[in-house]
Amino acid sequence: MRTASASASPAPGAAGAVSQPSWVALGKQVYENKCAACHQLTGEGLPGVFPPLKGSAVVTSADPTEHIRTVLRGLAGKAIGGVAYASAMPAFADQLTDEEVAAVLNHERTSWGHQAPPVAPPDVMARRGKD
């Protein structure tokens, strides 16, 4: 099981800068490295190949359970918004720490006009051993 590491904490911001949550830079980095190739930087995906995250009911849900589960376990063979997508999403449970998963979920939950409630690393840890 992967857990958060202290070394992933971002450096303090510049003097006078507005403080951002600690996950902002990490979430953007993980998204760009692990998600953007399929879902695109815009979150719009590729029609018929990779689903959009922008406007996704799973991403914007007040209950993050399915969002967490999808990132940890991957997803294949499920129609999303009535569309069957050709490519399966890989599981990231063995590649990302709880802190990284929470950060990337929060990036998705607050990007592209989304305003979904945040996810914390303990939320991810609680889902890791289930399903």
N, C-alpha and C positions, 0 to 999 in steps of 0.2 A: 504494500500500500504506500502511495506517495503522500507526503504531507508537506505543508508549507515550510519554506526555508527562510531564515532570517536574512539571507543575502539578497533576496528578491525585493527588499524595501527600496523604494526610490530615494534619491538624494533630496535633501530639503530644497524648497523653491527659492528663487531669488528674493532679496529683500524687497518688501512692498508688494510682492505678487500675491494674488488671491490663492489661498490654500485649496488644493484639490484633494479629493479622497485618494488614499494611497494606491488604490487599484487602477487609477486612470492610465498612467503610462504603461503599466504591465499589461492591462487588458488590451490596449491598442497594439502593443508589440506582439502579444500572443495571437490576436486576430490577424494581424498582417502576416505572421509567419505560418499559421496553421489553417486559417479559414478563408482568407481573401482570395486565394487562387480559385476556389470553387464559388464562394458566395459573393465575390467581388468586393472591392473597397466600398462600393456604394450600398452593399447589402442586398442588391437586386438579383443575385444569382445569375444563372444562364438558363433561359427558357427551355424546358423539356429535359435539361441535363442536371442542373443544381437548383434547388428551390430558393426563393428569396427569403431573407431574414427580415428585411424591411417590411413592416406591416404584418409579420407573422403572429398569429394568435398564440403560438407556443412561446415565442420570445417576449411578447407583451403581457402575458398572463400574470395576474397577481400571485398565483401559485407557481413557483419556479420548478416544481418537481419534474415535469416532463422535459423541460429545457435542460436541467441538470442531467437527467437520465440519458438524453440524446447525446450530449457531449461525452459523457462517460462511456456509454455502451455502443454508440453509433446507431445508425438507422438504415434499414433497407426494406423495400417492398411495401411501403405504406404510401398511399395516395395523400398528397398534401394539397389542400384547397381544391380537391377534385382532379389533380394532375398527378400522374404516375411519372416519377423521375427515373431516368435510366441509370444513374450512378448511385451507389451506396455511400453513406457517410461512414467513415471509419470511427472506431472507438478511440478515445483519447485518455482513458483511465490509466494506462500504463505509461503515457507520455507526459502528462501534466500533473502538477501538484494540486492540492485542494485550493491553494491560494491562486494559482494560475487559472484554474477552471472558474472560480468565482470571479476573478478579474475579467476574463473574456466574456463571461455571461453578462456581467455588469456593463461592459462595453457595448454589447449587442442590445441590452435592455435600455440603454440611454442614448444610443446613436439613431440617426435617421428620423428624428422626431419622436422616438419612443420615450415613455416616461414610466416604465415598469419599476416596481420596488426592487431594491438591490438584493443580492445574494451574498452571503458571508461564507468563508471557508468551512465553518462547522456545518452549514447546510449541505455542502458538497460531501464532506466526510460522512454525514449521516446517510447519504444516498449511496455511497461507494460500495458498501457491503450488501446492498439490497438488490432485488430483481434477479 
